[in-house]
C-alpha cells in the first residue's frame, strides 16, 4: 500500500459518518440463511417443535377446563369432584411448564452453537478477504459485527423464534376453542384482533433498528480509532475536534435509537389498551348471552381465552423489534460473509527439497534448509530469489494509477533499494511482490514463474517482511519471534534474536524470552519492538527479504548496533529496502529513485551521485524526501 494511502470507510474521519436510515434489504433471504445454520440441528429442532405443541396444548386445555370446573362442580357444590378437577388442571399446567422449560433449554443449546458457528465462519471469512477490504473498513466497524450484530442474532435465536412458534400454536388452538364455545363472541374478538394486527403491522413496519445497528457500528469504529490515536490527538491538541466528531456520531446513534425504541415502546401500551377494550366488550355481550343460556362456565372459559388470545399477538409484537434488529445485524454479518474473497488461482507450490549426489533435487519430508517451486506437471524449480517486474502498471482503482510502467529486476542475493518522496509508490512495489493487490497490466515473475501462478500461501512463505509499523501479539517474547515460523525450536528463536541484535535486551527482561507482552508490547521502547519484528523475520529465514522503513523508528545509536546483524540477516538473500535514511542504502546493488509512480533514476550509489539528479539532491540535502 502506498505510503500516503491510508484508507477509511466512506464517511469516516473526524466528522464521522452520517448514516441514513434503512430497512433490511432482503428480509426473506437473510432469514433463509439463518435457517440454513439452524438446519444443522434438525433432530433437536424436531424435539423442540414437539415440546412446543405439548406446551401450547396444555395452555389451551387448561383454560377450557374452567367450563366443567364451574358448571359441573362449583355450581352443583361437588367438592370432591372439584378437588379432582383441580388436580387434573394442576397436572396439565405442570406438564406444560416442563415442556416449556425443556424447549427453552434446547433452544439455548442450539442458539449458542449456531452463533458460535456463525462467528467462526465470519472470522474464517475475514482471513480470506483481500487487504483492499480492510483498507475501506475501520476496525471498530468490523468489530461491531462480532459484538452488536451477532449478539442480536443470538438473542433472537435464544428466545424469539421459539416464542413465535409457541405463540402461533397457542393462538390457533385458542381461536379453535373460542369458536367451539361461542361463535358470536369469537366474531367480536376477531374484529379486535384485526385492529391489533393492523397496529403491529403499522408500528413494526416503521422499525429503524437497521439504522440503529449501522450507527452503533460507526460509533464503535470512531471510538477505537480515537483510542488508538490518543497520543496524536494530545500532541496536536485535537481533543476538541475529536469530541466534536464523537458528538456528531453519538447524536446520529441517539436519533436512530430514539426512533427505534419509540416505536418499540409504543407497541406495548397500544396492544394492552386494545386488549382491555376487547375484554370489556366481550364481558358485556357474553354476560347477556350467559343470562339466556345459563352457561356461566362457558362464559368464564371464553373470557379466559379472550385474555389469552391477545397474549400471543402481544408477545409477537414484542419479538418483532428483536427479530428486525437480528435480521439487520445478520444482514451486516452476511454482507462480509458474501464479500469477494482474495483471488488465489495459483497452482505452483513451495516444497522442501534435498539435493542428490548427482546434482538433481527431489522433495523432502524434513527440514533441509532448501526449497523449490513445484509446478503442476511435478517439475521442481529451485527457489533462488530472482524477482523481476516487466512493464507493471498498478492502481488501487482504474481511475488512479499509482505505478506507471515499472520494470526492474533483482537477481538472487542482490540488495535493491527504493528511495523517493512520500507517496512515490515505494511500498506499493513491495506489496505487489506479496500479491496483496492485483496489477492492471504487466508481469511480476519470481524465479521465472509469474507470481499469479504461485499459490499465495507458498508465495508469502518465501518472503520475509519487516514493516515500519510494529505489531506484537499478546504472548511471550519467544512466541512473538516464533510467529515468523511456528515450528521453530527455542534455539532457533534465540539465534534469530541474536542475528537481529535483540538478544541483549531480551535477557534483561524480567523473564527473558518467556516475558509476556501485552498491549502490543507497551512496556518496550519503539526500537525494542522493531528489533523483535526484525527477529521475527530472521526466524522465518526467507530467501527474499523486504525491509519497509525497518529502521525508521530506531535511533541512530541503536541502528548502528544492529547494522551488523542486519547485514548478516541480508547475506545471501534478495533484499528490497525502502528507506528514508539514504545512509542505509549506500551499499545496495541498485538504487531505484521513484517519483509519482515512475522510476526516474537507477544505478548504484556512486553512479547516482555522478548523475547529479534527484538522488544527488536528496543525498546532499538539496531536496527533502517528504
C-alpha positions as CSV (number, residue, x, y, z in Angstrom):
1,X,0.0,0.0,0.0
2,X,1.3,3.4,-0.8
3,X,2.7,5.5,2.0
4,X,0.1,8.2,1.7
5,X,-2.7,5.8,1.1
6,X,-4.3,5.4,4.5
7,X,-7.9,4.5,3.6
8,X,-11.1,4.6,5.5
9,X,-14.6,3.6,5.1
10,X,-16.9,6.1,3.4
11,X,-17.7,9.0,5.6
12,X,-15.3,8.1,8.5
13,X,-12.9,10.5,9.9
14,X,-13.0,13.4,12.3
15,X,-16.5,14.3,11.2
16,X,-17.7,10.7,11.1
17,X,-20.5,9.2,9.1
18,X,-24.0,10.4,9.0
19,X,-25.7,7.0,8.4
20,X,-29.0,7.2,6.8
21,X,-32.0,5.1,7.9
22,X,-32.6,1.9,6.1
23,X,-34.5,-1.3,6.5
24,X,-33.1,-4.8,5.9
25,X,-32.6,-5.2,2.2
26,X,-33.5,-8.8,2.0
27,X,-35.6,-10.0,4.9
28,X,-36.6,-13.3,3.4
29,X,-33.1,-14.1,2.1
30,X,-31.4,-13.3,5.4
31,X,-33.9,-15.4,7.4
32,X,-33.3,-18.2,4.9
33,X,-29.6,-18.1,5.5
34,X,-30.2,-18.2,9.3
35,X,-32.4,-21.1,8.9
36,X,-29.6,-22.8,7.0
37,X,-27.4,-22.5,10.1
38,X,-30.3,-23.8,12.3
39,X,-30.8,-26.7,9.9
40,X,-27.7,-28.4,11.3
41,X,-29.7,-29.3,14.4
42,X,-32.8,-30.8,12.7
43,X,-33.3,-33.6,15.3
44,X,-33.2,-31.2,18.2
45,X,-35.5,-28.8,16.4
46,X,-38.0,-31.6,15.9
47,X,-37.9,-32.2,19.6
48,X,-38.4,-28.5,20.2
49,X,-41.5,-28.4,18.0
50,X,-43.0,-31.5,19.7
51,X,-42.4,-29.8,23.1
52,X,-43.9,-26.6,21.8
53,X,-47.0,-28.5,20.6
54,X,-47.5,-30.1,24.0
55,X,-46.8,-26.8,25.9
56,X,-49.4,-25.0,23.7
57,X,-51.9,-27.8,24.0
58,X,-51.6,-27.7,27.8
59,X,-52.1,-24.0,27.9
60,X,-55.2,-24.2,25.7
61,X,-56.6,-27.2,27.6
62,X,-56.1,-25.7,31.0
63,X,-58.3,-22.8,30.1
64,X,-61.0,-25.0,28.7
65,X,-61.2,-27.0,31.9
66,X,-62.7,-23.9,33.6
67,X,-66.0,-24.6,31.9
68,X,-66.6,-28.1,33.5
69,X,-65.0,-26.9,36.7
70,X,-67.7,-24.2,37.2
71,X,-70.7,-25.9,35.6
72,X,-70.2,-29.4,36.8
73,X,-68.5,-29.0,40.2
74,X,-68.7,-25.4,41.6
75,X,-72.3,-24.6,40.9
76,X,-73.6,-28.1,42.0
77,X,-71.4,-27.9,45.1
78,X,-69.4,-31.2,44.3
79,X,-66.3,-30.5,46.4
80,X,-64.7,-34.0,45.9
81,X,-65.1,-33.7,42.1
82,X,-63.8,-30.1,42.3
83,X,-60.7,-31.3,44.1
84,X,-60.1,-34.0,41.5
85,X,-60.6,-31.5,38.7
86,X,-58.2,-29.0,40.3
87,X,-55.6,-31.8,40.4
88,X,-56.1,-32.5,36.7
89,X,-55.7,-28.9,35.9
90,X,-52.6,-28.7,38.0
91,X,-51.2,-31.7,36.2
92,X,-51.9,-30.2,32.8
93,X,-50.1,-26.9,33.7
94,X,-47.2,-28.8,35.2
95,X,-46.7,-30.8,32.0
96,X,-46.9,-27.6,30.0
97,X,-44.3,-25.9,32.3
98,X,-41.9,-28.8,32.0
99,X,-42.2,-28.8,28.2
100,X,-41.7,-25.1,28.1
101,X,-38.5,-25.5,30.2
102,X,-37.4,-28.3,28.0
103,X,-37.7,-26.5,24.7
104,X,-36.1,-23.3,26.2
105,X,-33.0,-25.2,27.3
106,X,-32.7,-27.0,24.0
107,X,-33.1,-23.7,22.1
108,X,-30.3,-22.2,24.2
109,X,-28.0,-25.0,23.2
110,X,-29.0,-24.8,19.5
111,X,-28.7,-21.0,19.5
112,X,-25.3,-20.8,21.2
113,X,-23.8,-23.5,18.9
114,X,-25.4,-21.7,15.8
115,X,-24.0,-18.4,16.9
116,X,-20.6,-19.9,17.6
117,X,-20.6,-21.4,14.1
118,X,-21.7,-18.1,12.6
119,X,-18.9,-16.3,14.5
120,X,-16.3,-18.8,13.4
121,X,-17.4,-18.6,9.8
122,X,-17.2,-14.8,9.9
123,X,-13.7,-14.9,11.4
124,X,-12.6,-17.5,8.8
125,X,-14.1,-15.5,6.0
126,X,-12.1,-12.4,7.1
127,X,-8.9,-14.4,6.8
128,X,-9.7,-14.9,3.1
129,X,-10.5,-11.2,2.3
130,X,-8.0,-9.1,0.5
131,X,-6.2,-6.1,2.1
132,X,-8.3,-3.8,0.0
133,X,-11.3,-4.8,2.1
134,X,-9.6,-3.8,5.3
135,X,-8.4,-0.6,3.7
136,X,-12.0,0.5,3.4
137,X,-13.5,-0.7,6.7
138,X,-12.5,0.6,10.2
139,X,-11.5,-1.9,12.9
140,X,-14.4,-0.8,15.1
141,X,-16.9,-1.2,12.3
142,X,-15.7,-4.8,11.7
143,X,-15.6,-5.5,15.5
144,X,-19.3,-4.4,15.8
145,X,-20.2,-7.4,13.5
146,X,-18.8,-9.8,16.2
147,X,-20.3,-7.9,19.1
148,X,-23.6,-6.0,18.5
149,X,-24.7,-7.7,15.3
150,X,-24.1,-11.3,16.3
151,X,-25.4,-10.7,19.8
152,X,-28.7,-9.5,18.4
153,X,-28.8,-12.7,16.3
154,X,-28.1,-14.7,19.5
155,X,-30.9,-13.0,21.4
156,X,-33.4,-13.8,18.6
157,X,-32.4,-17.4,18.3
158,X,-32.5,-17.9,22.1
159,X,-36.0,-16.5,22.5
160,X,-37.8,-15.0,19.6
161,X,-38.0,-17.9,17.1
162,X,-39.3,-20.5,19.6
163,X,-41.6,-17.8,21.1
164,X,-43.1,-17.2,17.6
165,X,-43.9,-20.8,17.1
166,X,-45.3,-21.2,20.6
167,X,-47.4,-18.1,20.2
168,X,-48.7,-19.2,16.8
169,X,-49.7,-22.6,18.1
170,X,-51.3,-21.1,21.2
171,X,-53.2,-18.6,19.1
172,X,-54.5,-21.2,16.7
173,X,-55.6,-23.5,19.5
174,X,-57.2,-20.7,21.4
175,X,-59.2,-19.5,18.4
176,X,-60.5,-23.0,17.7
177,X,-61.7,-23.4,21.3
178,X,-63.3,-20.0,21.2
179,X,-65.3,-20.9,18.1
180,X,-66.4,-24.1,19.9
181,X,-67.5,-22.1,22.9
182,X,-69.2,-19.1,21.2
183,X,-69.1,-18.2,17.5
184,X,-70.7,-14.8,18.3
185,X,-68.2,-13.7,20.9
186,X,-65.4,-15.1,18.6
187,X,-66.6,-12.8,15.8
188,X,-66.3,-9.8,18.2
189,X,-62.8,-10.8,19.3
190,X,-61.8,-11.4,15.7
191,X,-62.6,-7.7,14.8
192,X,-60.5,-6.5,17.7
193,X,-57.7,-8.9,16.7
194,X,-57.8,-7.4,13.2
195,X,-57.3,-3.9,14.7
196,X,-54.3,-5.3,16.8
197,X,-52.7,-6.9,13.8
198,X,-53.0,-3.6,11.9
199,X,-51.3,-1.8,14.8
200,X,-48.5,-4.4,14.8
201,X,-48.0,-4.0,11.0
202,X,-48.0,-0.2,11.2
203,X,-45.6,0.1,14.1
204,X,-43.4,-2.9,13.1
205,X,-43.2,-1.7,9.5
206,X,-41.6,1.6,10.7
207,X,-38.7,0.0,12.6
208,X,-35.4,1.8,12.5
209,X,-33.4,-1.0,14.0
210,X,-31.2,-1.4,10.9
211,X,-30.2,2.3,11.1
212,X,-29.5,1.8,14.8
213,X,-27.2,-1.1,14.1
214,X,-25.4,0.9,11.4
215,X,-25.0,3.9,13.7
216,X,-23.6,1.9,16.6
217,X,-21.0,0.3,14.3
218,X,-19.9,3.8,13.2
219,X,-19.6,4.9,16.9
220,X,-17.5,1.8,17.8
221,X,-15.2,2.4,14.8
222,X,-14.7,6.1,15.7
223,X,-14.1,5.3,19.4
224,X,-11.5,2.6,18.6
225,X,-9.7,4.9,16.1
226,X,-9.6,7.7,18.7
227,X,-8.3,5.4,21.4
228,X,-5.5,4.1,19.1
229,X,-4.6,7.7,18.1
230,X,-4.7,9.2,21.6
231,X,-1.1,10.3,21.5
232,X,-1.6,12.0,18.2
233,X,-4.7,13.7,19.5
234,X,-2.9,15.1,22.5
235,X,0.2,16.1,20.6
236,X,-1.8,18.3,18.2
237,X,-4.4,19.5,20.8
238,X,-7.1,17.8,18.8
239,X,-9.3,16.9,21.8
240,X,-12.0,19.5,20.8
241,X,-12.2,18.2,17.2
242,X,-12.3,14.6,18.5
243,X,-15.1,15.4,20.9
244,X,-17.0,17.2,18.1
245,X,-16.6,14.3,15.8
246,X,-17.9,11.9,18.5
247,X,-20.8,14.2,19.3
248,X,-21.9,14.0,15.7
249,X,-21.7,10.2,15.7
250,X,-23.3,9.9,19.1
251,X,-26.2,12.2,18.0
252,X,-26.8,10.1,14.9
253,X,-26.9,6.9,17.1
254,X,-29.1,8.6,19.6
255,X,-31.6,9.7,16.9
256,X,-31.6,6.2,15.3
257,X,-32.0,4.5,18.7
258,X,-34.7,7.0,19.8
259,X,-36.8,6.3,16.7
260,X,-36.4,2.5,17.1
261,X,-37.2,2.5,20.8
262,X,-40.0,4.9,20.4
263,X,-41.9,2.5,18.1
264,X,-40.9,-0.4,20.3
265,X,-42.2,1.5,23.4
266,X,-45.5,2.4,21.7
267,X,-46.2,-1.2,20.8
268,X,-47.0,-2.5,24.3
269,X,-49.3,0.3,25.5
270,X,-51.3,0.2,22.3
271,X,-51.7,-3.6,22.4
272,X,-52.5,-3.5,26.1
273,X,-55.3,-0.9,25.8
274,X,-56.8,-2.7,22.8
275,X,-56.8,-5.9,24.8
276,X,-58.7,-4.2,27.7
277,X,-61.2,-2.8,25.3
278,X,-61.8,-6.3,23.7
279,X,-62.2,-7.8,27.2
280,X,-64.8,-5.2,28.3
281,X,-66.9,-5.6,25.1
282,X,-66.8,-9.5,25.5
283,X,-67.8,-9.2,29.1
284,X,-70.9,-7.2,28.3
285,X,-72.1,-9.2,25.3
286,X,-71.1,-12.6,27.0
287,X,-73.0,-11.6,30.1
288,X,-76.2,-11.1,28.2
289,X,-75.7,-14.5,26.4
290,X,-75.0,-16.3,29.7
291,X,-78.2,-14.9,31.2
292,X,-80.1,-16.6,28.4
293,X,-78.2,-19.9,28.3
294,X,-77.1,-20.3,31.9
295,X,-73.7,-21.3,30.7
296,X,-71.6,-19.4,33.2
297,X,-68.7,-21.9,33.0
298,X,-68.6,-21.4,29.2
299,X,-68.5,-17.6,29.6
300,X,-65.7,-17.8,32.2
301,X,-63.6,-20.1,29.9
302,X,-64.3,-17.8,27.0
303,X,-63.2,-14.7,29.0
304,X,-60.0,-16.6,29.9
305,X,-59.5,-17.2,26.2
306,X,-60.2,-13.6,25.4
307,X,-57.3,-12.6,27.6
308,X,-55.2,-15.5,26.3
309,X,-55.8,-14.8,22.6
310,X,-54.3,-11.3,22.8
311,X,-51.2,-12.6,24.6
312,X,-49.7,-14.3,21.6
313,X,-50.2,-11.2,19.5
314,X,-48.7,-9.0,22.3
315,X,-45.7,-11.4,22.6
316,X,-45.3,-11.4,18.8
317,X,-45.3,-7.6,18.8
318,X,-42.6,-7.7,21.5
319,X,-40.5,-10.0,19.3
320,X,-40.9,-8.1,16.1
321,X,-38.3,-5.5,17.1
322,X,-35.9,-8.1,18.3
323,X,-36.3,-10.1,15.0
324,X,-36.0,-7.0,12.9
325,X,-32.9,-6.0,14.8
326,X,-31.5,-9.5,14.5
327,X,-32.2,-9.6,10.7
328,X,-30.5,-6.2,10.3
329,X,-27.5,-7.5,12.3
330,X,-27.4,-10.8,10.4
331,X,-27.6,-9.0,7.1
332,X,-24.5,-7.0,8.1
333,X,-22.7,-10.2,9.0
334,X,-23.7,-11.9,5.7
335,X,-22.5,-8.9,3.8
336,X,-19.0,-9.7,4.9
337,X,-19.6,-13.5,4.5
338,X,-20.5,-12.8,0.9
339,X,-17.7,-10.4,0.1
340,X,-15.4,-11.4,-2.7
341,X,-12.5,-13.4,-1.2
342,X,-8.9,-12.9,-2.1
343,X,-8.3,-14.4,-5.6
344,X,-5.9,-17.3,-5.5
345,X,-5.8,-19.4,-8.7
346,X,-2.1,-20.3,-8.3
347,X,-1.1,-23.9,-8.9
348,X,2.7,-23.7,-8.1
349,X,3.6,-24.7,-4.5
350,X,6.6,-24.3,-2.3
351,X,8.2,-27.6,-1.2
352,X,11.1,-28.7,0.9
353,X,13.8,-30.3,-1.3
354,X,17.1,-32.1,-0.9
355,X,20.0,-32.2,-3.3
356,X,21.0,-35.7,-4.6
357,X,24.6,-36.7,-5.3
358,X,24.0,-36.4,-9.0
359,X,23.0,-32.7,-8.5
360,X,19.3,-33.2,-9.0
361,X,16.8,-32.2,-6.4
362,X,13.8,-34.2,-5.0
363,X,11.1,-33.4,-2.4
364,X,12.0,-34.0,1.2
365,X,9.7,-34.6,4.2
366,X,12.1,-32.9,6.7
367,X,13.8,-29.5,7.1
368,X,16.7,-29.4,4.7
369,X,17.0,-25.6,4.5
370,X,16.4,-25.8,0.8
371,X,13.2,-25.1,-1.1
372,X,11.9,-25.4,-4.6
373,X,8.8,-24.4,-6.6
374,X,6.7,-27.4,-7.6
375,X,4.9,-26.9,-10.9
376,X,1.6,-28.6,-11.8
377,X,3.5,-31.1,-14.0
378,X,5.6,-32.1,-11.0
379,X,8.8,-30.4,-12.1
380,X,10.9,-28.6,-9.5
381,X,12.4,-25.2,-9.9
382,X,15.0,-24.2,-7.2
383,X,14.0,-21.2,-5.1
384,X,16.7,-18.7,-5.7
385,X,15.0,-15.3,-5.2
386,X,15.1,-13.9,-8.7
387,X,12.4,-11.2,-8.8
388,X,11.5,-9.2,-11.9
389,X,9.0,-6.5,-12.8
390,X,8.1,-6.2,-16.5
391,X,6.2,-3.0,-17.5
392,X,3.9,-3.2,-14.4
393,X,1.0,-0.8,-14.2
394,X,-1.0,-0.7,-10.9
395,X,-3.7,1.4,-9.3
396,X,-5.9,0.8,-6.4
397,X,-8.7,1.5,-8.9
398,X,-8.6,2.2,-12.6
399,X,-9.1,6.0,-12.1
400,X,-6.0,6.5,-10.0
401,X,-2.8,4.8,-11.3
402,X,-0.1,4.5,-8.6
403,X,2.7,2.8,-10.6
404,X,3.4,3.5,-14.2
405,X,5.4,1.1,-16.5
406,X,7.7,-0.2,-13.7
407,X,10.4,-2.5,-15.0
408,X,13.2,-3.8,-12.7
409,X,15.0,-6.9,-11.7
410,X,16.7,-8.3,-8.5
411,X,19.0,-11.2,-9.1
412,X,19.5,-13.7,-6.3
413,X,21.4,-12.2,-3.4
414,X,21.1,-8.7,-4.6
415,X,20.1,-5.7,-2.4
416,X,17.7,-3.4,-4.2
417,X,16.8,-0.1,-2.6
418,X,13.8,2.2,-3.3
419,X,14.0,5.9,-2.4
420,X,11.8,8.8,-3.2
421,X,9.2,11.2,-1.8
422,X,6.4,10.0,0.3
423,X,3.7,8.6,-1.9
424,X,6.0,7.9,-4.8
425,X,5.0,4.2,-4.7
426,X,7.9,2.5,-2.9
427,X,5.8,0.4,-0.5
428,X,3.3,-0.4,-3.2
429,X,6.0,-2.1,-5.2
430,X,6.8,-4.5,-2.3
431,X,3.1,-5.1,-1.7
432,X,2.8,-6.3,-5.3
433,X,5.5,-8.9,-4.8
434,X,3.4,-10.4,-2.0
435,X,0.3,-10.2,-4.3
436,X,-1.6,-8.1,-1.7
437,X,-3.0,-6.4,-4.7
438,X,-3.5,-7.3,-8.3
439,X,-1.8,-5.4,-11.1
440,X,-3.6,-3.9,-14.0
441,X,-1.0,-4.9,-16.6
442,X,2.5,-6.2,-17.0
443,X,4.0,-9.2,-15.2
444,X,5.9,-9.9,-12.0
445,X,8.0,-13.1,-12.0
446,X,9.7,-15.0,-9.2
447,X,12.4,-17.4,-10.3
448,X,10.9,-17.1,-13.8
449,X,7.4,-18.0,-12.6
450,X,4.5,-15.5,-12.8
451,X,3.5,-14.7,-9.2
452,X,-0.1,-15.1,-10.3
453,X,0.7,-18.8,-10.9
454,X,2.0,-19.3,-7.4
455,X,-0.3,-20.2,-4.5
456,X,-0.4,-17.2,-2.2
457,X,0.4,-19.2,0.9
458,X,3.6,-20.5,-0.8
459,X,4.5,-17.1,-2.2
460,X,4.2,-15.4,1.1
461,X,6.0,-18.2,3.0
462,X,9.1,-17.5,0.8
463,X,9.1,-13.8,1.7
464,X,10.1,-12.1,4.9
465,X,8.7,-8.6,5.6
466,X,9.7,-6.1,8.3
467,X,7.2,-3.3,8.3
468,X,7.6,0.3,9.6
469,X,4.6,-0.2,11.9
470,X,5.4,-2.8,14.6
471,X,2.7,-5.2,15.7
472,X,3.3,-7.5,18.6
473,X,0.8,-10.1,19.8
474,X,-0.3,-10.9,23.3
475,X,2.1,-13.7,24.4
476,X,5.7,-14.3,25.3
477,X,8.7,-12.7,23.6
478,X,9.6,-16.1,22.2
479,X,6.1,-16.6,20.8
480,X,6.3,-13.3,19.0
481,X,9.6,-14.2,17.4
482,X,8.3,-17.7,16.6
483,X,5.4,-16.1,14.7
484,X,7.8,-16.0,11.8
485,X,8.0,-19.8,11.8
486,X,5.7,-21.6,14.2
487,X,7.7,-24.8,14.3
488,X,11.0,-23.0,15.2
489,X,12.8,-24.5,18.2
490,X,13.8,-22.4,21.2
491,X,17.4,-22.5,20.0
492,X,16.4,-21.1,16.6
493,X,14.3,-18.4,18.2
494,X,17.3,-17.3,20.3
495,X,19.6,-17.4,17.2
496,X,17.1,-15.2,15.3
497,X,17.2,-12.7,18.2
498,X,21.0,-12.6,18.2
499,X,21.0,-12.1,14.5
500,X,18.7,-9.1,14.8
501,X,20.6,-7.7,17.8
502,X,17.7,-8.3,20.2
503,X,19.1,-11.0,22.4
504,X,20.8,-8.5,24.8
505,X,17.7,-6.5,25.8
506,X,15.5,-9.7,25.9
507,X,17.7,-11.3,28.5
508,X,17.4,-8.2,30.7
509,X,13.6,-8.5,30.7
510,X,12.0,-10.0,33.9
511,X,11.5,-13.5,32.5
512,X,13.8,-13.2,29.4
513,X,12.3,-14.9,26.4
514,X,9.3,-16.0,28.5
515,X,8.3,-12.5,29.4
516,X,4.6,-12.0,28.5
517,X,3.9,-9.0,26.3
518,X,0.5,-7.2,26.3
519,X,-0.9,-4.2,24.6
520,X,1.4,-4.6,21.6
521,X,4.5,-4.6,23.8
522,X,3.6,-1.3,25.5
523,X,6.4,-1.9,28.1
524,X,9.0,-1.9,25.4
525,X,10.6,1.0,23.6
526,X,9.7,1.6,19.9
527,X,13.2,0.4,19.0
528,X,12.9,-2.8,21.0
529,X,9.6,-3.6,19.4
530,X,11.1,-3.1,16.0
531,X,14.1,-5.4,16.9
532,X,11.5,-8.1,17.7
533,X,10.0,-7.5,14.4
534,X,13.3,-8.0,12.7
535,X,14.0,-11.1,14.8
536,X,10.6,-12.5,13.6
537,X,11.7,-12.1,10.0
538,X,15.1,-13.7,10.8
539,X,13.3,-16.7,12.4
540,X,11.3,-17.2,9.1
541,X,14.6,-17.4,7.3
542,X,13.2,-16.4,3.9
543,X,15.2,-16.2,0.7
544,X,13.7,-12.8,-0.2
545,X,13.5,-10.1,2.4
546,X,11.5,-6.8,2.3
547,X,12.5,-4.1,4.7
548,X,9.9,-1.3,4.6
549,X,11.4,1.6,6.6
550,X,12.6,-1.1,9.1
551,X,14.9,1.2,11.0
552,X,12.9,4.4,10.8
553,X,11.7,4.0,14.4
554,X,15.1,3.2,15.7
555,X,17.5,5.9,16.9
556,X,20.9,6.3,15.2
557,X,22.8,4.6,18.0
558,X,20.5,1.6,18.1
559,X,20.7,1.4,14.3
560,X,24.5,1.2,14.4
561,X,24.3,-1.6,17.0
562,X,22.1,-3.7,14.8
563,X,23.8,-2.9,11.5
564,X,26.0,-5.9,11.5
565,X,23.0,-8.1,12.5
566,X,21.0,-6.7,9.6
567,X,23.9,-7.4,7.2
568,X,24.1,-11.0,8.5
569,X,20.3,-11.2,8.0
570,X,20.5,-9.9,4.4
571,X,23.5,-12.0,3.5
572,X,22.8,-14.4,0.6
573,X,19.2,-13.1,0.3
574,X,17.5,-11.0,-2.3
575,X,16.6,-7.9,-0.4
576,X,14.3,-5.0,-1.1
577,X,14.9,-2.0,1.1
578,X,12.7,1.1,1.5
579,X,14.4,3.8,3.5
580,X,14.3,7.5,4.2
581,X,17.8,7.4,5.6
582,X,19.9,7.3,2.5
583,X,22.9,6.2,4.5
584,X,21.2,2.8,4.9
585,X,21.1,2.1,1.2
586,X,24.6,3.2,0.1
587,X,25.8,-0.4,-0.2
588,X,22.8,-1.5,-2.3
589,X,23.5,-3.2,-5.7
590,X,20.9,-1.0,-7.3
591,X,19.0,2.1,-6.1
592,X,15.7,3.0,-7.7
593,X,14.6,6.6,-7.4
594,X,10.8,6.9,-7.7
595,X,8.6,9.9,-8.3
596,X,4.9,9.9,-8.9
597,X,4.9,6.2,-9.6
598,X,7.7,6.1,-12.1
599,X,11.4,5.1,-11.8
600,X,13.3,8.3,-12.8
601,X,16.8,7.2,-11.9
602,X,18.6,3.9,-11.3
603,X,22.1,2.8,-10.5
604,X,24.4,2.3,-7.5
605,X,25.3,5.0,-5.0
606,X,28.3,6.3,-6.9
607,X,26.5,6.3,-10.3
608,X,23.6,8.2,-9.0
609,X,25.7,10.8,-7.3
610,X,27.6,11.3,-10.6
611,X,24.4,11.9,-12.4
612,X,23.7,15.0,-10.2
613,X,20.0,14.3,-10.5
614,X,17.2,13.7,-7.9
615,X,19.2,11.2,-5.8
616,X,22.1,13.7,-5.6
617,X,19.7,16.4,-4.4
618,X,18.3,14.1,-1.8
619,X,21.6,12.9,-0.6
620,X,23.2,16.3,-0.4
621,X,20.1,17.8,1.4
622,X,19.1,20.0,-1.5
623,X,15.7,18.2,-1.6
624,X,13.5,16.7,1.0
625,X,12.3,13.1,0.9
626,X,8.9,14.0,2.3
